[in-house]
Amino acid sequence: MAEESPLIGLPPIVGAQTRVLVLGSFPGVASLRASQYYGHPQNHFWKILAALWPAQALPSREDYAARCQWLLERGLGIWDVYAACEREGSLDSNICNARVNDFAALQKQLPRLAAIAHNGGESFRHAKAVRGSMALHDNDRIESLRLPSTSPANASWSFDKKLNAWRDALAPYGLV
């Protein structure tokens, strides 16, 4: 069996105004192909955000740069727990030999960061390590939130149930 090269994740989408950082585990096959976070058409991520902010129209999926700017203007950032891994398919359960992203370095770009919202269980499994890698003086003020995964693999949660959970989690940070 030939050795596979590790998959490399996407760069963070963050800005100085980011108050909540959404962390997935690692982009799925469709997202890596498109070089876009939450690129699978059945993923609820962008649909949930559009429902949370109905007064500001979500740019089309063809204009990813505008979508990213739209997200940043509302104080939300995106990244993943893993910088690289080996995996067949898109399921988190298939991830192996993963390398965690450098959250201490990222934190320096996020002076207003108040919470890390883990999009799903695999991401949340690393919540303590992610917070622990950040500067100790800021560690107490940064909340860790566990959100239901927006992945199509999370079919046990309806769209409305996911939407309500995301709304409840982001409201205390002034994002909805």
C-alpha positions as CSV (number, residue, x, y, z in Angstrom):
1,M,0.0,0.0,0.0
2,A,1.4,3.4,-1.0
3,E,1.9,6.0,1.7
4,E,-0.6,8.9,1.4
5,S,0.5,12.5,1.8
6,P,-1.2,14.4,4.5
7,L,-4.1,16.6,3.6
8,I,-3.4,20.3,4.4
9,G,-6.2,22.4,5.8
10,L,-7.3,25.9,4.9
11,P,-6.0,29.2,6.3
12,P,-7.9,31.0,9.1
13,I,-10.5,33.6,8.2
14,V,-10.2,36.1,11.0
15,G,-9.8,39.8,11.6
16,A,-9.1,42.2,14.4
17,Q,-12.9,42.4,15.1
18,T,-13.4,38.6,15.5
19,R,-15.2,38.0,18.7
20,V,-16.1,34.4,18.2
21,L,-13.9,31.9,16.3
22,V,-15.8,28.9,14.9
23,L,-13.6,25.8,14.9
24,G,-14.4,22.8,12.8
25,S,-12.2,19.7,12.9
26,F,-10.9,19.6,9.4
27,P,-12.4,20.5,6.0
28,G,-14.3,17.7,4.2
29,V,-13.4,16.6,0.7
30,A,-15.9,19.1,-1.0
31,S,-14.4,22.0,1.0
32,L,-10.8,21.1,0.2
33,R,-11.7,20.7,-3.5
34,A,-13.4,24.1,-3.5
35,S,-10.8,25.7,-1.1
36,Q,-13.7,27.0,0.9
37,Y,-14.9,26.4,4.4
38,Y,-18.1,24.5,4.6
39,G,-18.1,24.0,0.8
40,H,-20.4,20.9,0.8
41,P,-23.8,22.1,-0.6
42,Q,-25.6,20.1,2.1
43,N,-23.6,21.6,5.0
44,H,-25.9,23.9,7.1
45,F,-23.1,26.4,8.2
46,W,-23.8,29.2,5.7
47,K,-27.6,28.6,5.7
48,I,-27.6,28.9,9.5
49,L,-25.6,32.2,9.4
50,A,-28.0,33.5,6.7
51,A,-30.9,32.7,9.0
52,L,-29.2,34.4,12.0
53,W,-28.5,37.6,10.0
54,P,-31.5,37.9,7.6
55,A,-31.2,41.7,7.3
56,Q,-27.8,41.3,5.6
57,A,-28.0,39.1,2.5
58,L,-25.5,36.3,2.4
59,P,-23.3,36.7,-0.8
60,S,-23.7,33.9,-3.3
61,R,-21.6,30.8,-3.0
62,E,-19.8,31.8,-6.2
63,D,-18.4,34.9,-4.4
64,Y,-16.5,33.2,-1.5
65,A,-14.4,36.2,-0.8
66,A,-17.5,38.3,-0.3
67,R,-18.9,35.6,2.0
68,C,-15.8,35.7,4.1
69,Q,-15.9,39.5,4.4
70,W,-19.6,39.3,5.3
71,L,-18.7,36.9,8.1
72,L,-15.9,39.0,9.4
73,E,-18.0,42.2,9.4
74,R,-20.3,40.4,11.9
75,G,-17.4,39.4,14.3
76,L,-17.2,35.8,13.3
77,G,-14.0,33.9,12.3
78,I,-13.4,30.4,11.0
79,W,-10.6,27.9,11.3
80,D,-10.1,24.2,12.2
81,V,-8.5,22.3,15.0
82,Y,-6.3,20.4,12.7
83,A,-3.7,21.9,10.3
84,A,-3.1,18.6,8.5
85,C,-4.2,15.0,8.8
86,E,-4.6,11.8,6.9
87,R,-8.2,10.7,6.1
88,E,-10.2,8.8,3.6
89,G,-13.4,10.5,2.8
90,S,-14.8,13.3,5.0
91,L,-15.8,11.6,8.2
92,D,-14.1,12.8,11.4
93,S,-13.9,9.2,12.6
94,N,-11.4,8.5,9.7
95,I,-8.9,11.2,10.8
96,C,-5.5,9.9,11.8
97,N,-2.0,11.4,12.2
98,A,-3.5,14.8,12.8
99,R,-1.4,17.9,13.6
100,V,-3.1,20.7,15.6
101,N,-3.1,24.3,14.4
102,D,-1.0,27.0,16.2
103,F,-3.7,28.7,18.3
104,A,-1.1,30.7,20.3
105,A,0.1,32.4,17.1
106,L,-3.5,33.0,15.9
107,Q,-4.6,34.6,19.2
108,K,-2.1,37.5,18.6
109,Q,-4.3,38.5,15.7
110,L,-7.5,38.4,17.7
111,P,-7.6,41.1,20.4
112,R,-11.4,40.9,20.8
113,L,-11.7,37.1,20.9
114,A,-14.2,36.2,23.6
115,A,-15.3,32.6,22.6
116,I,-14.3,29.6,20.6
117,A,-17.3,27.9,19.2
118,H,-16.6,24.2,18.4
119,N,-18.6,23.1,15.4
120,G,-19.2,19.5,16.4
121,G,-17.8,16.9,18.8
122,E,-14.4,16.2,17.2
123,S,-13.5,19.8,17.4
124,F,-14.9,20.1,21.0
125,R,-12.8,17.1,22.0
126,H,-9.8,19.5,21.8
127,A,-11.4,22.5,23.6
128,K,-9.2,22.2,26.7
129,A,-6.0,21.9,24.6
130,V,-6.9,24.8,22.3
131,R,-7.5,27.1,25.3
132,G,-4.4,25.8,27.0
133,S,-2.3,26.7,24.0
134,M,-3.4,30.3,24.3
135,A,-1.8,33.0,26.5
136,L,-2.5,32.3,30.1
137,H,-3.7,35.8,30.9
138,D,-6.4,35.6,28.3
139,N,-7.3,31.9,29.0
140,D,-10.0,32.8,31.6
141,R,-11.9,35.2,29.4
142,I,-12.2,33.0,26.4
143,E,-15.2,30.7,26.6
144,S,-15.4,27.3,24.9
145,L,-18.8,26.6,23.3
146,R,-19.9,23.2,22.0
147,L,-22.2,23.6,19.0
148,P,-24.0,20.9,17.0
149,S,-22.1,20.0,13.9
150,T,-23.5,21.7,10.7
151,S,-22.2,18.7,8.7
152,P,-24.7,16.7,6.6
153,A,-23.5,13.7,8.6
154,N,-25.2,15.2,11.7
155,A,-28.7,14.2,10.4
156,S,-30.0,13.5,13.9
157,W,-30.4,17.3,14.4
158,S,-32.9,19.2,12.3
159,F,-32.0,22.5,10.7
160,D,-34.2,24.4,13.2
161,K,-32.7,22.6,16.2
162,K,-29.2,23.5,14.9
163,L,-30.2,27.1,14.2
164,N,-31.6,27.6,17.7
165,A,-28.5,26.1,19.3
166,W,-26.2,28.4,17.3
167,R,-28.4,31.4,18.0
168,D,-28.4,30.7,21.7
169,A,-24.6,30.3,21.7
170,L,-23.7,33.4,19.7
171,A,-26.2,35.8,21.3
172,P,-24.2,36.5,24.5
173,Y,-21.4,37.8,22.3
174,G,-23.5,40.3,20.4
175,L,-23.5,38.4,17.2
176,V,-27.2,38.0,16.9
